[in-house]
Amino acid sequence: MLNNKPVSELRNYKQLLAEVTLDQPVILTKNGYGKYAVVNLEAYDRFQASLALLKDLKAAEKEPTRDTNAVFTDLLKDL
């Protein structure tokens, strides 16, 4: 369940921040619509890492595929 609060709740920012947990952001609303998310820093870092991984996976999709034996052969050359 989302924890929605009007932006005016920022007046009581200590209480608002106490409600933010790793798995529970606080969504700030303006005129009844979600406008901002207050998230735990660890959750934000996880989000950023997920975006970086998705970017890498998207880039990898564009690369040609290689046979497993060719990959192992290349790896063993360096040993």
N, CA, C and O atoms as a CHARMM CRD file, in Angstrom:
* protein
*
  316
    1    1 MET  N      0.83100  -1.17400   0.00000 PROA 1      0.00000
    2    1 MET  CA     0.00000   0.00000   0.00000 PROA 1      0.00000
    3    1 MET  C      0.88100   1.24400   0.00000 PROA 1      0.00000
    4    1 MET  O      1.83500   1.33800   0.77100 PROA 1      0.00000
    5    2 LEU  N      0.55600   2.19100  -0.86400 PROA 2      0.00000
    6    2 LEU  CA     1.33600   3.41400  -0.95400 PROA 2      0.00000
    7    2 LEU  C      1.05200   4.33700   0.22100 PROA 2      0.00000
    8    2 LEU  O     -0.07500   4.43100   0.70800 PROA 2      0.00000
    9    3 ASN  N      2.08800   5.00300   0.65400 PROA 3      0.00000
   10    3 ASN  CA     1.98200   5.97400   1.73200 PROA 3      0.00000
   11    3 ASN  C      1.95200   7.36200   1.08900 PROA 3      0.00000
   12    3 ASN  O      3.00100   7.96700   0.86800 PROA 3      0.00000
   13    4 ASN  N      0.76900   7.86000   0.79200 PROA 4      0.00000
   14    4 ASN  CA     0.60300   9.16500   0.14700 PROA 4      0.00000
   15    4 ASN  C      0.39600  10.25500   1.18500 PROA 4      0.00000
   16    4 ASN  O     -0.34700  10.09200   2.15300 PROA 4      0.00000
   17    5 LYS  N      1.07200  11.36500   0.95500 PROA 5      0.00000
   18    5 LYS  CA     0.95200  12.52900   1.83700 PROA 5      0.00000
   19    5 LYS  C      0.92500  13.77700   0.97100 PROA 5      0.00000
   20    5 LYS  O      1.60200  13.82700  -0.05500 PROA 5      0.00000
   21    6 PRO  N      0.16200  14.78000   1.36000 PROA 6      0.00000
   22    6 PRO  CA     0.22700  16.03900   0.61700 PROA 6      0.00000
   23    6 PRO  C      1.57700  16.71500   0.84700 PROA 6      0.00000
   24    6 PRO  O      2.19500  16.54700   1.89900 PROA 6      0.00000
   25    7 VAL  N      2.02300  17.47400  -0.13800 PROA 7      0.00000
   26    7 VAL  CA     3.30300  18.17200  -0.04300 PROA 7      0.00000
   27    7 VAL  C      3.37200  19.04300   1.21100 PROA 7      0.00000
   28    7 VAL  O      4.45400  19.26100   1.75500 PROA 7      0.00000
   29    8 SER  N      2.24700  19.53100   1.66100 PROA 8      0.00000
   30    8 SER  CA     2.22500  20.37900   2.86100 PROA 8      0.00000
   31    8 SER  C      2.73400  19.63900   4.09300 PROA 8      0.00000
   32    8 SER  O      3.09800  20.27400   5.08300 PROA 8      0.00000
   33    9 GLU  N      2.76700  18.30400   4.05000 PROA 9      0.00000
   34    9 GLU  CA     3.29200  17.51700   5.18000 PROA 9      0.00000
   35    9 GLU  C      4.78700  17.73000   5.38000 PROA 9      0.00000
   36    9 GLU  O      5.34100  17.32800   6.40400 PROA 9      0.00000
   37   10 LEU  N      5.44100  18.35700   4.41300 PROA 10     0.00000
   38   10 LEU  CA     6.86900  18.63000   4.57700 PROA 10     0.00000
   39   10 LEU  C      7.13600  19.57600   5.73800 PROA 10     0.00000
   40   10 LEU  O      8.26300  19.66600   6.22600 PROA 10     0.00000
   41   11 ARG  N      6.10300  20.28000   6.18000 PROA 11     0.00000
   42   11 ARG  CA     6.26500  21.12000   7.37500 PROA 11     0.00000
   43   11 ARG  C      6.68300  20.27000   8.56700 PROA 11     0.00000
   44   11 ARG  O      7.42800  20.72300   9.43500 PROA 11     0.00000
   45   12 ASN  N      6.19600  19.04000   8.59800 PROA 12     0.00000
   46   12 ASN  CA     6.54500  18.08300   9.65700 PROA 12     0.00000
   47   12 ASN  C      7.52400  17.06200   9.09200 PROA 12     0.00000
   48   12 ASN  O      7.30100  15.85500   9.19000 PROA 12     0.00000
   49   13 TYR  N      8.60800  17.55300   8.50200 PROA 13     0.00000
   50   13 TYR  CA     9.51100  16.67000   7.77800 PROA 13     0.00000
   51   13 TYR  C     10.12200  15.56900   8.64700 PROA 13     0.00000
   52   13 TYR  O     10.37300  14.47500   8.14100 PROA 13     0.00000
   53   14 LYS  N     10.36400  15.81400   9.90800 PROA 14     0.00000
   54   14 LYS  CA    10.93100  14.76400  10.77200 PROA 14     0.00000
   55   14 LYS  C      9.97700  13.58400  10.87300 PROA 14     0.00000
   56   14 LYS  O     10.39700  12.43000  10.78200 PROA 14     0.00000
   57   15 GLN  N      8.71200  13.86700  11.06000 PROA 15     0.00000
   58   15 GLN  CA     7.71100  12.80200  11.13700 PROA 15     0.00000
   59   15 GLN  C      7.57800  12.10000   9.78700 PROA 15     0.00000
   60   15 GLN  O      7.48600  10.87400   9.72700 PROA 15     0.00000
   61   16 LEU  N      7.56800  12.87600   8.70900 PROA 16     0.00000
   62   16 LEU  CA     7.44600  12.30700   7.37500 PROA 16     0.00000
   63   16 LEU  C      8.62300  11.38600   7.07800 PROA 16     0.00000
   64   16 LEU  O      8.43400  10.27200   6.59000 PROA 16     0.00000
   65   17 LEU  N      9.83200  11.84700   7.37000 PROA 17     0.00000
   66   17 LEU  CA    11.01600  11.03000   7.11400 PROA 17     0.00000
   67   17 LEU  C     11.04400   9.77400   7.96200 PROA 17     0.00000
   68   17 LEU  O     11.60300   8.76100   7.54200 PROA 17     0.00000
   69   18 ALA  N     10.45900   9.81700   9.13800 PROA 18     0.00000
   70   18 ALA  CA    10.40600   8.63400  10.00300 PROA 18     0.00000
   71   18 ALA  C      9.53700   7.53500   9.38400 PROA 18     0.00000
   72   18 ALA  O      9.68100   6.36000   9.72300 PROA 18     0.00000
   73   19 GLU  N      8.64100   7.91900   8.47900 PROA 19     0.00000
   74   19 GLU  CA     7.76800   6.94400   7.83100 PROA 19     0.00000
   75   19 GLU  C      8.41600   6.27200   6.62100 PROA 19     0.00000
   76   19 GLU  O      7.91100   5.26300   6.13000 PROA 19     0.00000
   77   20 VAL  N      9.52800   6.82300   6.14000 PROA 20     0.00000
   78   20 VAL  CA    10.21500   6.25700   4.97900 PROA 20     0.00000
   79   20 VAL  C     11.04700   5.05900   5.42500 PROA 20     0.00000
   80   20 VAL  O     11.85500   5.16500   6.34800 PROA 20     0.00000
   81   21 THR  N     10.84700   3.93400   4.77400 PROA 21     0.00000
   82   21 THR  CA    11.65800   2.74400   5.04200 PROA 21     0.00000
   83   21 THR  C     12.21300   2.22900   3.72300 PROA 21     0.00000
   84   21 THR  O     11.88300   2.75300   2.65900 PROA 21     0.00000
   85   22 LEU  N     13.04800   1.21200   3.79000 PROA 22     0.00000
   86   22 LEU  CA    13.65900   0.63600   2.59400 PROA 22     0.00000
   87   22 LEU  C     12.60900   0.20900   1.58700 PROA 22     0.00000
   88   22 LEU  O     12.76000   0.45400   0.39000 PROA 22     0.00000
   89   23 ASP  N     11.55800  -0.42100   2.05200 PROA 23     0.00000
   90   23 ASP  CA    10.53800  -0.94800   1.15600 PROA 23     0.00000
   91   23 ASP  C      9.28600  -0.07600   1.08100 PROA 23     0.00000
   92   23 ASP  O      8.32100  -0.43900   0.40800 PROA 23     0.00000
   93   24 GLN  N      9.29100   1.06800   1.76300 PROA 24     0.00000
   94   24 GLN  CA     8.08900   1.89600   1.80700 PROA 24     0.00000
   95   24 GLN  C      8.43900   3.36700   1.60200 PROA 24     0.00000
   96   24 GLN  O      8.73000   4.07000   2.57000 PROA 24     0.00000
   97   25 PRO  N      8.41500   3.84000   0.35700 PROA 25     0.00000
   98   25 PRO  CA     8.63300   5.26900   0.13800 PROA 25     0.00000
   99   25 PRO  C      7.39700   6.06500   0.54800 PROA 25     0.00000
  100   25 PRO  O      6.32200   5.49600   0.73900 PROA 25     0.00000
  101   26 VAL  N      7.54900   7.34900   0.67900 PROA 26     0.00000
  102   26 VAL  CA     6.42100   8.24200   0.90400 PROA 26     0.00000
  103   26 VAL  C      6.21600   9.02100  -0.39600 PROA 26     0.00000
  104   26 VAL  O      7.14500   9.65300  -0.90000 PROA 26     0.00000
  105   27 ILE  N      5.01700   8.97400  -0.92600 PROA 27     0.00000
  106   27 ILE  CA     4.67400   9.68800  -2.14900 PROA 27     0.00000
  107   27 ILE  C      4.03600  11.01700  -1.75400 PROA 27     0.00000
  108   27 ILE  O      3.02400  11.04800  -1.05400 PROA 27     0.00000
  109   28 LEU  N      4.63600  12.10500  -2.20900 PROA 28     0.00000
  110   28 LEU  CA     4.09200  13.43000  -1.93200 PROA 28     0.00000
  111   28 LEU  C      3.17500  13.83100  -3.08300 PROA 28     0.00000
  112   28 LEU  O      3.53400  13.71200  -4.25400 PROA 28     0.00000
  113   29 THR  N      2.00900  14.29800  -2.73100 PROA 29     0.00000
  114   29 THR  CA     1.02400  14.67100  -3.74200 PROA 29     0.00000
  115   29 THR  C      0.84700  16.18500  -3.78800 PROA 29     0.00000
  116   29 THR  O      1.03300  16.89300  -2.79800 PROA 29     0.00000
  117   30 LYS  N      0.48700  16.64200  -4.96100 PROA 30     0.00000
  118   30 LYS  CA     0.17200  18.05800  -5.15200 PROA 30     0.00000
  119   30 LYS  C     -1.13100  18.09700  -5.92800 PROA 30     0.00000
  120   30 LYS  O     -1.23900  17.52400  -7.01200 PROA 30     0.00000
  121   31 ASN  N     -2.11000  18.77300  -5.36900 PROA 31     0.00000
  122   31 ASN  CA    -3.45400  18.82300  -5.96100 PROA 31     0.00000
  123   31 ASN  C     -4.03800  17.42400  -6.15700 PROA 31     0.00000
  124   31 ASN  O     -4.77500  17.17700  -7.11100 PROA 31     0.00000
  125   32 GLY  N     -3.70600  16.52600  -5.25500 PROA 32     0.00000
  126   32 GLY  CA    -4.26600  15.18600  -5.28000 PROA 32     0.00000
  127   32 GLY  C     -3.55600  14.19700  -6.19000 PROA 32     0.00000
  128   32 GLY  O     -3.96700  13.04100  -6.28400 PROA 32     0.00000
  129   33 TYR  N     -2.49800  14.63200  -6.86100 PROA 33     0.00000
  130   33 TYR  CA    -1.76500  13.75300  -7.77900 PROA 33     0.00000
  131   33 TYR  C     -0.34500  13.53900  -7.28200 PROA 33     0.00000
  132   33 TYR  O      0.27500  14.45700  -6.74500 PROA 33     0.00000
  133   34 GLY  N      0.16800  12.33500  -7.46100 PROA 34     0.00000
  134   34 GLY  CA     1.54000  12.04200  -7.07200 PROA 34     0.00000
  135   34 GLY  C      2.51700  12.93600  -7.81600 PROA 34     0.00000
  136   34 GLY  O      2.44000  13.07600  -9.03600 PROA 34     0.00000
  137   35 LYS  N      3.43200  13.53600  -7.07600 PROA 35     0.00000
  138   35 LYS  CA     4.37400  14.47800  -7.67300 PROA 35     0.00000
  139   35 LYS  C      5.82000  14.11600  -7.35200 PROA 35     0.00000
  140   35 LYS  O      6.70100  14.25700  -8.20100 PROA 35     0.00000
  141   36 TYR  N      6.06600  13.65200  -6.12900 PROA 36     0.00000
  142   36 TYR  CA     7.42700  13.35800  -5.68600 PROA 36     0.00000
  143   36 TYR  C      7.42500  12.06800  -4.87900 PROA 36     0.00000
  144   36 TYR  O      6.40900  11.67400  -4.30500 PROA 36     0.00000
  145   37 ALA  N      8.58700  11.41900  -4.84700 PROA 37     0.00000
  146   37 ALA  CA     8.76100  10.23900  -4.00600 PROA 37     0.00000
  147   37 ALA  C      9.94300  10.48900  -3.07200 PROA 37     0.00000
  148   37 ALA  O     11.02000  10.89600  -3.50800 PROA 37     0.00000
  149   38 VAL  N      9.72800  10.24100  -1.79600 PROA 38     0.00000
  150   38 VAL  CA    10.81000  10.31700  -0.81600 PROA 38     0.00000
  151   38 VAL  C     11.18600   8.87500  -0.50400 PROA 38     0.00000
  152   38 VAL  O     10.39300   8.11400   0.05000 PROA 38     0.00000
  153   39 VAL  N     12.41600   8.51600  -0.87300 PROA 39     0.00000
  154   39 VAL  CA    12.84200   7.12300  -0.72900 PROA 39     0.00000
  155   39 VAL  C     14.07200   7.02700   0.15900 PROA 39     0.00000
  156   39 VAL  O     14.83900   7.98000   0.29900 PROA 39     0.00000
  157   40 ASN  N     14.23700   5.86800   0.74500 PROA 40     0.00000
  158   40 ASN  CA    15.42100   5.53900   1.51800 PROA 40     0.00000
  159   40 ASN  C     16.62000   5.55300   0.56000 PROA 40     0.00000
  160   40 ASN  O     16.49400   5.12200  -0.58600 PROA 40     0.00000
  161   41 LEU  N     17.77100   6.03800   1.01300 PROA 41     0.00000
  162   41 LEU  CA    18.93900   6.14000   0.14200 PROA 41     0.00000
  163   41 LEU  C     19.38100   4.77300  -0.38400 PROA 41     0.00000
  164   41 LEU  O     19.80900   4.66400  -1.53300 PROA 41     0.00000
  165   42 GLU  N     19.28200   3.74400   0.43400 PROA 42     0.00000
  166   42 GLU  CA    19.65200   2.40000  -0.03000 PROA 42     0.00000
  167   42 GLU  C     18.71300   1.94300  -1.14900 PROA 42     0.00000
  168   42 GLU  O     19.15700   1.31500  -2.11100 PROA 42     0.00000
  169   43 ALA  N     17.43500   2.25200  -1.03100 PROA 43     0.00000
  170   43 ALA  CA    16.47900   1.91100  -2.08800 PROA 43     0.00000
  171   43 ALA  C     16.81000   2.67900  -3.36200 PROA 43     0.00000
  172   43 ALA  O     16.71500   2.12900  -4.46000 PROA 43     0.00000
  173   44 TYR  N     17.19300   3.93200  -3.22600 PROA 44     0.00000
  174   44 TYR  CA    17.58000   4.73400  -4.38900 PROA 44     0.00000
  175   44 TYR  C     18.81200   4.14200  -5.06200 PROA 44     0.00000
  176   44 TYR  O     18.86300   4.04500  -6.28800 PROA 44     0.00000
  177   45 ASP  N     19.81100   3.74300  -4.26600 PROA 45     0.00000
  178   45 ASP  CA    21.01700   3.13200  -4.82300 PROA 45     0.00000
  179   45 ASP  C     20.68700   1.83700  -5.56500 PROA 45     0.00000
  180   45 ASP  O     21.23300   1.57600  -6.63700 PROA 45     0.00000
  181   46 ARG  N     19.79600   1.03000  -4.99300 PROA 46     0.00000
  182   46 ARG  CA    19.37200  -0.20300  -5.66400 PROA 46     0.00000
  183   46 ARG  C     18.68300   0.10600  -6.99300 PROA 46     0.00000
  184   46 ARG  O     18.90900  -0.57500  -7.99400 PROA 46     0.00000
  185   47 PHE  N     17.84500   1.13500  -6.99100 PROA 47     0.00000
  186   47 PHE  CA    17.15100   1.55400  -8.20200 PROA 47     0.00000
  187   47 PHE  C     18.15300   1.96500  -9.27600 PROA 47     0.00000
  188   47 PHE  O     18.02500   1.56300 -10.43300 PROA 47     0.00000
  189   48 GLN  N     19.14200   2.76200  -8.90000 PROA 48     0.00000
  190   48 GLN  CA    20.15900   3.20900  -9.85000 PROA 48     0.00000
  191   48 GLN  C     20.95700   2.02400 -10.39900 PROA 48     0.00000
  192   48 GLN  O     21.25700   1.98000 -11.59200 PROA 48     0.00000
  193   49 ALA  N     21.30200   1.06400  -9.53400 PROA 49     0.00000
  194   49 ALA  CA    22.03500  -0.12200  -9.98000 PROA 49     0.00000
  195   49 ALA  C     21.18300  -0.94500 -10.94200 PROA 49     0.00000
  196   49 ALA  O     21.69900  -1.49100 -11.91700 PROA 49     0.00000
  197   50 SER  N     19.89100  -1.03500 -10.67600 PROA 50     0.00000
  198   50 SER  CA    18.98400  -1.76700 -11.56900 PROA 50     0.00000
  199   50 SER  C     18.91600  -1.10000 -12.93000 PROA 50     0.00000
  200   50 SER  O     18.92000  -1.78000 -13.95600 PROA 50     0.00000
  201   51 LEU  N     18.85400   0.21800 -12.94900 PROA 51     0.00000
  202   51 LEU  CA    18.84100   0.93400 -14.23000 PROA 51     0.00000
  203   51 LEU  C     20.13000   0.70800 -15.01300 PROA 51     0.00000
  204   51 LEU  O     20.09500   0.53100 -16.23000 PROA 51     0.00000
  205   52 ALA  N     21.26700   0.71500 -14.31900 PROA 52     0.00000
  206   52 ALA  CA    22.55100   0.47300 -14.98100 PROA 52     0.00000
  207   52 ALA  C     22.59000  -0.94000 -15.56100 PROA 52     0.00000
  208   52 ALA  O     23.07100  -1.14200 -16.67600 PROA 52     0.00000
  209   53 LEU  N     22.08300  -1.91600 -14.80500 PROA 53     0.00000
  210   53 LEU  CA    22.04800  -3.29200 -15.29000 PROA 53     0.00000
  211   53 LEU  C     21.16100  -3.40500 -16.52200 PROA 53     0.00000
  212   53 LEU  O     21.53600  -4.05500 -17.49800 PROA 53     0.00000
  213   54 LEU  N     19.99300  -2.78200 -16.48700 PROA 54     0.00000
  214   54 LEU  CA    19.10000  -2.81600 -17.64500 PROA 54     0.00000
  215   54 LEU  C     19.75300  -2.17900 -18.87200 PROA 54     0.00000
  216   54 LEU  O     19.59500  -2.67000 -19.99000 PROA 54     0.00000
  217   55 LYS  N     20.48200  -1.09500 -18.66000 PROA 55     0.00000
  218   55 LYS  CA    21.18900  -0.44800 -19.75700 PROA 55     0.00000
  219   55 LYS  C     22.23400  -1.38800 -20.35100 PROA 55     0.00000
  220   55 LYS  O     22.35800  -1.49300 -21.57200 PROA 55     0.00000
  221   56 ASP  N     22.98400  -2.07100 -19.48700 PROA 56     0.00000
  222   56 ASP  CA    23.99300  -3.02500 -19.95400 PROA 56     0.00000
  223   56 ASP  C     23.35000  -4.18700 -20.70900 PROA 56     0.00000
  224   56 ASP  O     23.86300  -4.62300 -21.74000 PROA 56     0.00000
  225   57 LEU  N     22.23100  -4.68400 -20.19500 PROA 57     0.00000
  226   57 LEU  CA    21.55100  -5.79500 -20.86000 PROA 57     0.00000
  227   57 LEU  C     21.02100  -5.36900 -22.22500 PROA 57     0.00000
  228   57 LEU  O     21.08500  -6.13500 -23.18700 PROA 57     0.00000
  229   58 LYS  N     20.50000  -4.15000 -22.31100 PROA 58     0.00000
  230   58 LYS  CA    19.99700  -3.63400 -23.58500 PROA 58     0.00000
  231   58 LYS  C     21.13600  -3.52700 -24.59300 PROA 58     0.00000
  232   58 LYS  O     20.97400  -3.87400 -25.76300 PROA 58     0.00000
  233   59 ALA  N     22.29000  -3.04600 -24.13300 PROA 59     0.00000
  234   59 ALA  CA    23.45300  -2.94300 -25.02000 PROA 59     0.00000
  235   59 ALA  C     23.92700  -4.32300 -25.45200 PROA 59     0.00000
  236   59 ALA  O     24.33700  -4.50900 -26.59700 PROA 59     0.00000
  237   60 ALA  N     23.87200  -5.29700 -24.53800 PROA 60     0.00000
  238   60 ALA  CA    24.31800  -6.65900 -24.85400 PROA 60     0.00000
  239   60 ALA  C     23.41500  -7.31200 -25.89100 PROA 60     0.00000
  240   60 ALA  O     23.87400  -8.13900 -26.67900 PROA 60     0.00000
  241   61 GLU  N     22.14000  -6.95000 -25.89900 PROA 61     0.00000
  242   61 GLU  CA    21.21600  -7.52100 -26.89100 PROA 61     0.00000
  243   61 GLU  C     21.63400  -7.17200 -28.30800 PROA 61     0.00000
  244   61 GLU  O     21.33100  -7.91700 -29.24000 PROA 61     0.00000
  245   62 LYS  N     22.31900  -6.06200 -28.48400 PROA 62     0.00000
  246   62 LYS  CA    22.72700  -5.61200 -29.80800 PROA 62     0.00000
  247   62 LYS  C     24.00800  -6.29200 -30.28700 PROA 62     0.00000
  248   62 LYS  O     24.32800  -6.24900 -31.47500 PROA 62     0.00000
  249   63 GLU  N     24.72800  -6.90900 -29.38300 PROA 63     0.00000
  250   63 GLU  CA    25.97800  -7.58300 -29.73100 PROA 63     0.00000
  251   63 GLU  C     25.67900  -8.93500 -30.37600 PROA 63     0.00000
  252   63 GLU  O     24.67900  -9.57400 -30.05100 PROA 63     0.00000
  253   64 PRO  N     26.54100  -9.36400 -31.28400 PROA 64     0.00000
  254   64 PRO  CA    26.32700 -10.69400 -31.87600 PROA 64     0.00000
  255   64 PRO  C     26.56600 -11.78900 -30.83500 PROA 64     0.00000
  256   64 PRO  O     27.38500 -11.63100 -29.93100 PROA 64     0.00000
  257   65 THR  N     25.85200 -12.88000 -30.97200 PROA 65     0.00000
  258   65 THR  CA    26.03700 -13.99300 -30.04500 PROA 65     0.00000
  259   65 THR  C     27.24300 -14.81600 -30.46900 PROA 65     0.00000
  260   65 THR  O     27.64500 -14.81400 -31.63300 PROA 65     0.00000
  261   66 ARG  N     27.80800 -15.51800 -29.49800 PROA 66     0.00000
  262   66 ARG  CA    28.98200 -16.35400 -29.77700 PROA 66     0.00000
  263   66 ARG  C     28.72300 -17.75700 -29.27300 PROA 66     0.00000
  264   66 ARG  O     27.99900 -17.96000 -28.29900 PROA 66     0.00000
  265   67 ASP  N     29.31000 -18.70300 -29.93300 PROA 67     0.00000
  266   67 ASP  CA    29.23700 -20.10600 -29.54300 PROA 67     0.00000
  267   67 ASP  C     29.96900 -20.28800 -28.20900 PROA 67     0.00000
  268   67 ASP  O     31.01500 -19.67900 -27.98200 PROA 67     0.00000
  269   68 THR  N     29.42400 -21.11600 -27.34200 PROA 68     0.00000
  270   68 THR  CA    30.02800 -21.35200 -26.02200 PROA 68     0.00000
  271   68 THR  C     31.46300 -21.84500 -26.14500 PROA 68     0.00000
  272   68 THR  O     32.33400 -21.40800 -25.39300 PROA 68     0.00000
  273   69 ASN  N     31.71500 -22.73800 -27.07400 PROA 69     0.00000
  274   69 ASN  CA    33.07900 -23.25300 -27.25000 PROA 69     0.00000
  275   69 ASN  C     34.05300 -22.14100 -27.62500 PROA 69     0.00000
  276   69 ASN  O     35.19600 -22.14400 -27.16700 PROA 69     0.00000
  277   70 ALA  N     33.62300 -21.19800 -28.44600 PROA 70     0.00000
  278   70 ALA  CA    34.48900 -20.08000 -28.82100 PROA 70     0.00000
  279   70 ALA  C     34.79900 -19.21100 -27.60800 PROA 70     0.00000
  280   70 ALA  O     35.92300 -18.73100 -27.46200 PROA 70     0.00000
  281   71 VAL  N     33.82500 -19.00800 -26.74600 PROA 71     0.00000
  282   71 VAL  CA    34.04400 -18.21500 -25.53700 PROA 71     0.00000
  283   71 VAL  C     35.06500 -18.90400 -24.63900 PROA 71     0.00000
  284   71 VAL  O     35.99400 -18.26000 -24.15100 PROA 71     0.00000
  285   72 PHE  N     34.90300 -20.21000 -24.41500 PROA 72     0.00000
  286   72 PHE  CA    35.84500 -20.94000 -23.56700 PROA 72     0.00000
  287   72 PHE  C     37.23400 -20.97000 -24.18000 PROA 72     0.00000
  288   72 PHE  O     38.22900 -20.87900 -23.46100 PROA 72     0.00000
  289   73 THR  N     37.31500 -21.09500 -25.48300 PROA 73     0.00000
  290   73 THR  CA    38.61300 -21.08800 -26.15500 PROA 73     0.00000
  291   73 THR  C     39.32000 -19.75900 -25.92700 PROA 73     0.00000
  292   73 THR  O     40.51400 -19.72500 -25.62800 PROA 73     0.00000
  293   74 ASP  N     38.58000 -18.66700 -26.06900 PROA 74     0.00000
  294   74 ASP  CA    39.17700 -17.34900 -25.82900 PROA 74     0.00000
  295   74 ASP  C     39.61100 -17.17600 -24.38600 PROA 74     0.00000
  296   74 ASP  O     40.66300 -16.59600 -24.11600 PROA 74     0.00000
  297   75 LEU  N     38.80600 -17.67700 -23.45700 PROA 75     0.00000
  298   75 LEU  CA    39.16400 -17.57100 -22.03500 PROA 75     0.00000
  299   75 LEU  C     40.40500 -18.38300 -21.71600 PROA 75     0.00000
  300   75 LEU  O     41.25200 -17.94600 -20.93600 PROA 75     0.00000
  301   76 LEU  N     40.51900 -19.55000 -22.30800 PROA 76     0.00000
  302   76 LEU  CA    41.65800 -20.41800 -22.00700 PROA 76     0.00000
  303   76 LEU  C     42.94600 -19.91600 -22.63700 PROA 76     0.00000
  304   76 LEU  O     44.02600 -20.26600 -22.16100 PROA 76     0.00000
  305   77 LYS  N     42.87200 -19.10700 -23.69100 PROA 77     0.00000
  306   77 LYS  CA    44.06800 -18.53500 -24.32100 PROA 77     0.00000
  307   77 LYS  C     44.83300 -17.66800 -23.33300 PROA 77     0.00000
  308   77 LYS  O     46.06200 -17.61700 -23.36900 PROA 77     0.00000
  309   78 ASP  N     44.12400 -17.00100 -22.46800 PROA 78     0.00000
  310   78 ASP  CA    44.75300 -16.06900 -21.53000 PROA 78     0.00000
  311   78 ASP  C     45.37900 -16.75300 -20.32500 PROA 78     0.00000
  312   78 ASP  O     46.04200 -16.09400 -19.52400 PROA 78     0.00000
  313   79 LEU  N     45.18800 -18.04900 -20.17700 PROA 79     0.00000
  314   79 LEU  CA    45.74000 -18.74700 -19.00700 PROA 79     0.00000
  315   79 LEU  C     47.16000 -19.18500 -19.21900 PROA 79     0.00000
  316   79 LEU  O     47.76200 -19.78500 -18.32800 PROA 79     0.00000
